[in-house]
Amino acid sequence: MLSGRARYFFITPDARKTLLLWVPLGEVFGSAAIVPKPITYLTSTETMKTSHLLVWDRITIQMLAARYPRLVANALLIGFDYMVGYRALHVAMTCQNARQRLAHVLVNLATGMGQEVAGGIELDIKNEELANEANVTPFTASRLLSEFQRSGMLVKNRGKILLRSTEGLLSHVADSSSSHR
């Protein structure tokens, strides 16, 4: 992805659309096309605003992979990155509270898709999307964002968040988590 914004999602058995991951700029998606036999995709990808992508069809990517083995190695590294992400998610779900999970989601999104602006890093994201990423309710996300705003860690405007300091936010949740025990 050269420019724009995209995300992975899937449809649950009860027909709800669920956000899975954001696709950062420069990231590759659709890498299952490199597999010789077509497989069923586990997720779908959608752009969230006008985007520019480099696209190869299945036949072309397979011909390129045969000619340039580095493409296959890169696909394996992408798979490894997903496993790293899954492991981090699993640790967060089993070892972190809602405040910590939301703070880590904000920091990860700031690193992956945030725009540096005066005063911090701006994220173009809705409360519902953050709630889904952190596995909390939209009410909990809103309450925690208000807490983070009161503490000066971020500024929340409609559909946008200005994260003043990633380190400060992580430090804030570490300090507040120890005082909530």
N, C-alpha and C positions, 0 to 999 in steps of 0.2 A: 504494500500500500504506500503510494507516494505522497498523497495528501488526503485530507478528509478525516472521517471517523467511522469506525465500524465495530460491531460486536458479534460475538457468538451467542446463540440462544438455542433453546430446544423447547419442544411442546410436551408438556406433561401428559400422562394418561387421561387426566380429566380436562384436557384441551387448554391448559393455561400456558401462556408464553413465559418462559423463565430465562432471564439473563444469565449467561455463564461467565463470559470473559470479554473484556474490551480488547480490541486489536490495535496496538500502538503503531504509529507511523514506522515504516520500514519493515514491518512484520510480514511474514508469509502466512497465508491461509489457503485451505483447499489442498493440502499436501497429500491427501489420500489419492489424488489423481496419479501420483507416481507409482502406486501399487499396480502390478500388471492386470489383475482382474478387478473390475469395478466392485466396490464394496458399498454397503449402505452407510451413509454419513450419519454420525451420532448427533451432530449439531448442524445448525444452519448459520450462515453469516449474512448480516444485513448492514448496509451503510446507513449512517444516521444523519449525514448531510452530504452535499456534493463531494465526491471523492474521485481521485485518479488512481488507477490500478494498472499494473502490468499483468497481463493474462496470457497463459498458455493453455491450449486444449490438451486433453489426455494424451493423444498421440504425439504431439510435439514435446511435451515434458518427458515422456518415456524415451523418445529418441535422444533428447538432450542428456537424460540420465545415463543412457547406454554409452554415449560418447564422452560424457564428463562425470566420472564416478563421484566427484566432489559434491554433486547435487544430491546423491543418495546419502552421503555422509552428512550433509547439511540437514536433510530430512530427518535423519536419526537424531541429530542434535536438537532439532525442534521438538521431536517426541520426548527427548530427555528433559527439555525445558518444561514441557507440560507435566511430566512426572514430578519435577521440582515444585512446580506450582501446586499440584495436587497434594504433595506432602505438606507444604506450608499451610494450605487450606485445612488439611486434616489436623495438624497441630493446633491451628487457631481454634477450630471447632471443639477440640477436646481440652485445650489448656488455657484459653483466653476468655475473659468476660466480654460482654457486648461493647463496653467502652473501648477496650483494647482492640477488639476486632474492627470497629468502625475507624479508629485512629489509624490502624495499619492499612485499611482499605484506602483511606484518604492519602496516606503517604505513598502507597504503591501507585495509585492513580496519578498523583502529582508527578511522580517520577516517570511514569509511562506515557501520559497523555496531557499533562498540565502545560500551560503556557506561562512562561516567565513574564511577569508584568511588574510595574512599580509596586513595591510593597509585598511581593511574594509570588506565589504560583496560583494561577487561576484555573479552576476546573469548571467545565460546562457540564453539569450533572444535576439530576433531580434527586430529591430525598428518597423516592421510591427505588431508584436505581442503586443508590448507596445502601439502602436497607437490604435489598436483595443480595448485594455483594457481601455484606457483613453478616448476613443471616440473622437479621433483627427485623422487628416490625417497623413500618414507616413511622409510627408514633415514637418508638424508641430512638430511631435515627434522628427525628426532629428534635426530641428532647436533648439528646447528646450533642447535636450540632449547636443548639442554643447554649448548652453548658460550655462548649468549646469557644463559642463566640463571647460569652460573658467573661471567660478567662483570658480573652485577647489572642487566642491561638488562630482564629480565623474570622472572616467576615462573610456572612451569608446574605446573598441577594437572590431574587427569584431566578432559579435555575443555574445559579453560579455560586461558586465558593472561592474566596481568596484565602488560601492557606499561607499564613504569615511565615511559619517556620516548621519544617517537617521534624527537625530535631526537638524543637520546643513542644510540639504536640505529643510526640512519643514520650518525652520526659514528663509532661503534664499527666498523661494517663498512667505512667509508671508510678508517679507520686500519689495520684488520687486512688489508684488501685491498692497501694499499700495502706492508705488511710481508711479504705472501705473494708478492710479485713477485720 
